[in-house]
Amino acid sequence: MQRRSSRIYMTATLLIAGVVAGAAIAQAIREHSWEPIWSVAWLPAVLVVTLRGSANTRECLPRLRRRARS
């Protein structure tokens, strides 16, 4: 179930980002200005953070140093 909800979340995120980018491009064409494009320049950074795989908790924890038994 979690895999399916993740796929739906990813699809919705890409769809919303596409709509926002499309609206910014349309507004830039109407205004003959780059300002609307610069206003959504943060969008790729948000997509990278949102769509990358979540980190495994074991990767975040430091490795335990164990003493070798003699």
Residue pairs with C-beta under 8 A, 6 or more apart in sequence:
10 51
13 47
13 50
13 51
14 47
14 51
17 43
17 46
17 47
20 40
20 43
21 40
21 43
24 36
24 37
24 39
24 40
25 36
25 37
27 36
28 34
28 35
28 36
28 37
